[in-house]
Structure formats: C-alpha cells, structure tokens
Amino acid sequence: MDNHLFNPAGPLGFPKAEVADHPADPAHAYPEYLESGELEKKGYHVEEIGSGSGFYWVTNSFYDAAFLRTGQGVIAIDAPPNLGEFMLSAIEEVTDEPVTHVVYSHWHSDHIGAAAMYGPDVKIISHQITHDLLKRWPDPLRPLPTETFTDEATLDVGGVKLELSYKGENHCPGNIFIYAPQQKALTAIDIVSPGWSVFFHCDASENITGWIDAHDQILDYDFDVIVGGHQTRYGTRADVLAHREYVHDIVDYSWEVLREEVGSELMVEAGPRKRWTWAENQFNYMANQVTHRTLTKETSTGQKWTERLGGASNMTKYHAWTIMESIRLHRTHDDYQRRDGKSAYIW
C-alpha cells in the first residue's frame, strides 16, 4: 500500500512506516513456541511459570494474562478480549477446577474486556478506583468487582495466596501489582513488555512520572518471573532492569534537550501567525533529538537499544515525545520569566 492510499490526509496525517527502515528485532524477543505452530493450531500458548507450581501464563503473543490453580478453584488474573475464551481453554487444558475468583489488574477494556465469560458467580477483586471507574462507565463485559481494597490486600484460597498492592497511579489510576509469593511470580500490567519496548507513548499511560517510578517499585519485589500484559513472552528481573535503563536514558536525554532549548529558530521560521506550526516543529524536533541520542548510545551491555529491545526503532520516538512532555509538565521548569529579561536557572 503506497503512502497516498495509506494516508489520504497527506502532509496533515502520519506517513507509512517502511519495514526496510527498521532493523530486525532481537532473536530473544521471539521464544520457541512461536516457531512451533502452536498458536496457529490452538490460538494460545499456556505455560506453568514461577519457582512453585500452579501459576500459569497464557498468551496469544500480543496479549497475555495469568491464572493460579489453588486446589479449591482457579484465580484468574485479567481477561483480555484479544485472548478471549482461549483463556478458558488454557485453564481447562491444565485443570478441572472451576474459576472461582478473578482479579482485575486495572479497568482498561483491553485487559479485562472479556471478564463476563467467567460467569456470574465468580468473586471479582479490584482496587476501589477500578470499581468506581467501571461504575461510572458501565460495561456488561466488565462486571463490577464484588470486593475492593485501597492499599494492600491478600487473597487466600485454600492456602494459596496472592498479594495485591496499590502504590499510586502509574499506567492508570487503580493499576495494581499482583504477587504470588510462593511462586515468586509478579503480574504488573502495562509497565514492561519483556524483551520489547512497550507500546506507543509509554503504553498509553496516564501518569508518566508514576509509570517511570513503577519500574523501581517492581524491582522491590522478590520475583523470578513477571507477566507484563503484552507481547511475546513473560519476563525476568533482567528484563525489568533493561527496560528501566532504556526508560531512564530517554528521561536523561529529555532533560538534556529541554535544557538546551534546541530548535528555537523554528519559531522565527514559522512566523508569528503560525504558532501551532512552530509548536509542532519545535516539539517534534526535540523528540527527534532525544530519539537519536537514545538509539545511538552504547548501553550498559555494549549494545544499542535496537539490539536489546524489540520494536525500539519504531516506538522510541513516541516515548521520547511523551516523556519529554511529561517532564515539562510534571517536573521543575528550572526558571521562569523575569521582568528584567534575565535568566537565572536553578541548576
């Protein structure tokens, strides 16, 4: 498809990304099950993970979720509609236990929008904010939670435990951490996509400062495996450390570029009556600077980010724009307009 057909808006729309412009994703982003034909045959992959038994990861290679077998019923974590009833198939593949409990990670439809499939009799646990948001915007496919908490809670079914924790807004209000201590398995949705750069604009997160901090909050847990909600595989502590490094590179270069005030000549070029043209060019120019510096640097392993994270060449510019704008809004401006026209930066 040529760019004219792809983008009838022409220069007012987005250009078509060309495959040839991007390097191949690193091999570790594509685990063995993708080569086995399993997804084409079954529609899903299920795998027991963690250092104990009974915790399972389910994926269709773009969305993933988890469940815990307790001996007295299954605790399901999330219900992505993109995975849908294949989640039920995965549960039925490994146990005869019914689903008795469902934990909502957060309120977004792309992660719990098939929850009605678990039936009307399950107990649904979420943060109070998730309950309130779902009550405000009802969705029959996302039944209201039957139990809520505000800070910390423990779900205990037959002695098998999940520790639920809310550490403040990150990806969205009410997004919780779900930890299986016996299995050392953590579910933290839409913060890290193991082996990959996350989706556009820091996974469409609503509080970028909180989202950045969530990487450190994840690392406070004693976990062997992490379910991130997206892409091709579950992760490890090394995956979280890698993504944290990547994000902090973008943060550092965003500070650097903002303080340089690069591209101010674009305002003169646009003229006084084309201020949104100037703004678009100015912010895109700065985001391009951040993107270039992030993707050309040598990382802690001696590799570039395109060699460490799948999709980094596609997604970094969107993260750079979003993180740079978040810093501009959430952090100090370093200075403000003085009546004497002088500048006195605090740094």
Legacy VTK file of the C-alpha trace (Angstrom):
# vtk DataFile Version 3.0
C-alpha trace
ASCII
DATASET POLYDATA
POINTS 347 float
0.000 0.000 0.000
1.538 3.303 -1.033
1.590 6.228 1.355
-1.076 8.154 -0.580
-3.627 5.359 -0.050
-2.419 4.725 3.492
-2.651 8.401 4.373
-5.303 10.306 2.399
-4.688 13.296 4.696
-1.297 13.758 3.042
1.104 16.003 4.994
-1.573 16.519 7.674
-1.540 12.812 8.590
1.011 10.191 9.577
3.384 8.735 6.981
3.521 4.962 6.442
6.323 3.188 8.284
8.542 1.197 5.948
9.803 -2.223 7.035
13.138 -1.610 5.357
13.763 1.395 7.621
13.835 -0.734 10.783
16.366 -3.349 11.907
15.257 -6.871 12.707
14.038 -7.420 16.263
16.475 -9.312 18.515
16.063 -13.080 18.471
15.322 -13.278 22.213
12.065 -11.386 21.618
10.718 -14.466 19.801
10.531 -17.568 22.045
10.375 -21.105 20.726
6.604 -21.574 20.945
6.199 -19.026 18.130
8.044 -21.367 15.776
6.150 -24.495 16.807
2.854 -23.765 15.036
1.037 -23.983 18.384
-0.637 -20.575 18.071
-1.921 -21.327 14.593
-3.312 -24.650 15.813
-4.695 -23.735 19.259
-4.890 -19.942 19.289
-2.953 -19.669 22.556
0.066 -20.857 24.500
-0.095 -21.784 28.213
2.937 -22.398 30.386
3.484 -23.031 34.075
5.960 -20.477 35.382
7.450 -19.446 38.702
9.506 -21.365 41.252
6.427 -23.106 42.712
3.620 -24.992 40.998
0.236 -23.820 39.909
0.921 -20.375 38.385
0.289 -20.242 34.644
0.956 -17.706 31.915
-1.377 -17.550 28.896
-0.578 -15.662 25.698
-1.530 -15.254 22.055
1.822 -13.466 21.530
0.297 -9.979 21.700
-1.781 -10.029 24.900
-1.180 -12.174 27.942
-2.766 -12.935 31.295
-2.287 -15.425 34.113
-4.106 -17.811 36.432
-3.370 -19.660 39.651
-4.534 -23.170 40.463
-5.321 -23.453 44.197
-6.876 -26.891 44.710
-10.149 -25.167 45.603
-10.656 -23.287 42.379
-8.785 -21.146 39.885
-7.909 -17.493 40.410
-7.858 -15.795 37.011
-5.859 -12.598 36.537
-7.454 -10.422 33.846
-9.430 -11.339 30.742
-8.074 -9.668 27.587
-10.741 -9.763 24.831
-7.979 -10.274 22.271
-7.249 -13.563 24.071
-10.897 -14.111 24.987
-12.188 -17.635 25.541
-8.789 -19.090 24.747
-8.123 -18.146 28.368
-10.822 -20.658 29.342
-9.284 -23.239 27.002
-5.895 -22.744 28.647
-7.373 -23.231 32.129
-9.281 -26.346 31.028
-6.093 -27.742 29.484
-4.341 -27.985 32.863
-7.092 -28.380 35.489
-10.697 -29.375 36.127
-11.034 -26.720 38.823
-13.612 -24.024 38.115
-12.751 -20.339 38.062
-13.877 -19.042 41.449
-12.050 -15.698 41.643
-10.989 -13.036 39.151
-8.506 -10.248 39.870
-8.672 -7.124 37.737
-5.260 -5.512 37.246
-6.913 -2.243 36.167
-10.052 -1.027 34.472
-8.942 -0.843 30.821
-11.077 -2.852 28.455
-8.150 -4.300 26.515
-7.140 -6.274 29.632
-10.449 -7.162 31.314
-12.965 -6.678 28.495
-13.854 -10.397 28.354
-14.387 -10.854 32.112
-18.079 -11.665 31.660
-17.026 -15.025 30.204
-16.139 -16.245 33.715
-19.822 -16.246 34.597
-21.979 -14.504 37.193
-20.886 -16.456 40.255
-17.192 -15.599 40.446
-15.812 -13.205 43.031
-14.122 -10.253 41.358
-11.422 -8.348 43.231
-10.008 -4.949 42.240
-8.810 -1.661 43.577
-11.583 0.695 44.687
-10.675 3.148 41.912
-11.203 0.415 39.306
-14.635 -0.289 40.774
-15.531 3.397 40.723
-14.426 3.888 37.119
-16.352 0.831 35.939
-19.420 2.008 37.831
-19.147 5.415 36.157
-18.826 3.894 32.673
-20.712 0.566 32.847
-19.774 -2.265 30.528
-21.614 -5.610 30.671
-18.424 -7.340 29.529
-16.577 -5.927 32.556
-18.768 -6.828 35.547
-18.386 -4.662 38.618
-15.938 -6.008 41.217
-17.546 -7.669 44.211
-14.633 -6.946 46.557
-12.280 -3.956 46.630
-9.304 -2.631 48.565
-7.395 0.654 48.752
-3.759 -0.047 49.691
-2.935 -3.703 50.368
-4.903 -6.938 50.373
-4.210 -10.673 50.432
-6.371 -13.123 48.536
-6.107 -16.560 50.159
-7.830 -19.531 48.526
-7.033 -22.870 50.131
-3.750 -21.536 51.488
-2.613 -20.305 48.077
-2.044 -16.573 48.245
-1.948 -13.533 46.030
-0.733 -10.264 47.492
-2.428 -7.230 45.930
-0.840 -3.822 46.248
-1.575 -0.299 45.037
1.403 2.045 45.068
-0.250 5.014 43.402
-1.236 5.974 39.880
1.096 4.777 37.125
-0.249 3.369 33.873
-3.665 4.469 35.070
-5.451 5.125 38.367
-6.111 1.856 40.190
-3.478 -0.247 38.374
-2.237 -2.795 40.929
0.647 -5.186 41.451
-0.379 -8.836 41.865
2.242 -11.033 43.530
2.254 -14.787 44.110
4.852 -15.119 46.914
5.084 -18.903 46.905
5.782 -18.948 43.177
7.759 -15.667 43.129
5.606 -14.596 40.205
4.566 -10.968 39.729
1.871 -9.579 37.456
2.373 -5.887 36.681
0.430 -4.857 33.616
1.405 -2.181 31.079
4.700 -1.177 32.690
7.187 -3.527 30.986
6.780 -5.682 27.877
9.572 -8.236 28.441
12.132 -8.177 25.656
10.409 -5.278 23.928
9.909 -1.570 24.026
6.369 -1.030 25.275
3.540 0.186 23.030
3.096 3.788 21.860
3.537 6.658 24.325
4.707 4.578 27.317
1.857 2.138 26.738
-0.672 4.985 26.655
-0.005 5.583 30.330
-1.851 8.367 32.120
0.753 9.329 34.713
4.170 9.122 33.092
6.048 10.083 36.250
4.257 7.302 38.132
4.866 4.896 35.248
8.601 5.617 35.346
8.671 5.096 39.130
6.790 1.802 38.759
9.937 0.153 37.372
11.647 0.639 40.746
8.523 -0.497 42.594
8.564 -3.716 40.565
12.213 -4.278 41.406
11.382 -4.064 45.122
9.648 -7.456 44.775
11.435 -10.792 45.117
10.275 -12.284 41.827
11.610 -14.822 39.355
9.068 -14.148 36.603
6.855 -11.234 35.618
3.719 -11.091 33.469
3.582 -7.718 31.716
0.358 -7.958 29.716
1.790 -7.680 26.212
3.988 -9.143 23.548
5.653 -12.480 23.085
6.944 -13.722 26.427
6.944 -13.466 30.196
9.909 -11.722 31.759
12.614 -11.867 34.385
14.294 -9.332 36.647
16.868 -8.780 33.884
14.070 -7.708 31.525
12.801 -5.129 34.019
16.316 -3.803 34.603
16.852 -3.478 30.858
13.601 -1.604 30.319
14.286 0.635 33.303
17.669 1.534 31.786
16.018 2.271 28.432
13.370 4.495 30.007
15.907 6.361 32.095
18.030 7.004 29.007
15.001 8.677 27.450
14.400 10.630 30.661
18.016 11.806 30.836
18.136 12.890 27.199
14.763 14.629 27.579
16.171 16.746 30.425
19.248 17.428 28.322
17.335 18.566 25.261
14.818 20.648 27.233
17.660 22.499 28.948
19.416 23.131 25.649
16.289 24.852 24.283
17.192 23.424 20.890
15.338 24.427 17.742
14.240 27.917 18.822
14.955 29.149 15.306
11.879 27.222 14.211
9.709 29.904 15.819
11.281 32.558 13.612
10.923 30.342 10.577
7.193 29.777 11.162
6.352 33.388 11.836
4.095 34.915 14.500
0.775 33.783 12.974
1.684 30.095 12.615
2.223 29.282 16.254
0.893 25.716 16.098
3.130 25.022 13.093
6.038 26.276 15.153
4.947 24.236 18.185
4.616 21.046 16.148
8.035 21.512 14.611
9.661 22.534 17.895
8.380 19.571 19.899
8.942 17.054 17.119
12.460 18.400 16.641
13.236 17.983 20.335
11.695 14.490 20.375
13.855 13.589 17.378
16.932 14.767 19.268
16.011 12.580 22.241
15.295 9.634 19.947
18.598 9.979 18.110
20.642 10.209 21.295
18.840 7.254 22.877
19.144 4.934 19.896
22.748 5.778 19.019
24.238 5.470 22.511
26.107 2.389 23.685
24.092 0.832 26.507
25.398 -0.962 29.598
25.850 -4.204 27.622
27.786 -2.533 24.813
24.774 -2.910 22.517
22.382 -0.404 21.024
18.757 -0.433 22.201
17.623 -1.826 18.847
19.758 -4.886 19.648
18.302 -5.295 23.144
14.593 -4.465 22.779
12.219 -5.488 20.033
10.450 -2.535 18.440
12.782 0.090 19.906
13.358 1.584 16.467
9.591 2.033 15.993
8.475 3.134 19.441
11.271 5.264 20.892
10.183 8.465 19.168
6.705 8.169 20.719
8.128 7.522 24.192
10.578 10.402 23.735
7.760 12.821 22.878
5.620 11.672 25.802
8.368 11.554 28.429
9.745 14.921 27.339
6.288 16.482 27.612
5.729 14.811 30.981
8.975 16.263 32.298
7.956 19.685 31.002
4.624 19.464 32.851
5.371 17.373 35.942
8.866 18.494 36.903
10.511 21.833 37.515
10.870 24.343 34.669
14.253 25.356 36.128
13.316 29.015 35.669
10.517 31.440 34.831
10.130 34.749 33.015
11.832 37.609 34.847
10.776 41.229 34.495
14.359 42.279 33.940
14.642 39.871 30.999
17.481 37.976 32.653
17.603 34.231 33.124
18.636 32.619 36.389
18.483 28.861 36.121
18.396 26.959 39.387
20.588 24.145 38.081
LINES 1 348
347 0 1 2 3 4 5 6 7 8 9 10 11 12 13 14 15 16 17 18 19 20 21 22 23 24 25 26 27 28 29 30 31 32 33 34 35 36 37 38 39 40 41 42 43 44 45 46 47 48 49 50 51 52 53 54 55 56 57 58 59 60 61 62 63 64 65 66 67 68 69 70 71 72 73 74 75 76 77 78 79 80 81 82 83 84 85 86 87 88 89 90 91 92 93 94 95 96 97 98 99 100 101 102 103 104 105 106 107 108 109 110 111 112 113 114 115 116 117 118 119 120 121 122 123 124 125 126 127 128 129 130 131 132 133 134 135 136 137 138 139 140 141 142 143 144 145 146 147 148 149 150 151 152 153 154 155 156 157 158 159 160 161 162 163 164 165 166 167 168 169 170 171 172 173 174 175 176 177 178 179 180 181 182 183 184 185 186 187 188 189 190 191 192 193 194 195 196 197 198 199 200 201 202 203 204 205 206 207 208 209 210 211 212 213 214 215 216 217 218 219 220 221 222 223 224 225 226 227 228 229 230 231 232 233 234 235 236 237 238 239 240 241 242 243 244 245 246 247 248 249 250 251 252 253 254 255 256 257 258 259 260 261 262 263 264 265 266 267 268 269 270 271 272 273 274 275 276 277 278 279 280 281 282 283 284 285 286 287 288 289 290 291 292 293 294 295 296 297 298 299 300 301 302 303 304 305 306 307 308 309 310 311 312 313 314 315 316 317 318 319 320 321 322 323 324 325 326 327 328 329 330 331 332 333 334 335 336 337 338 339 340 341 342 343 344 345 346
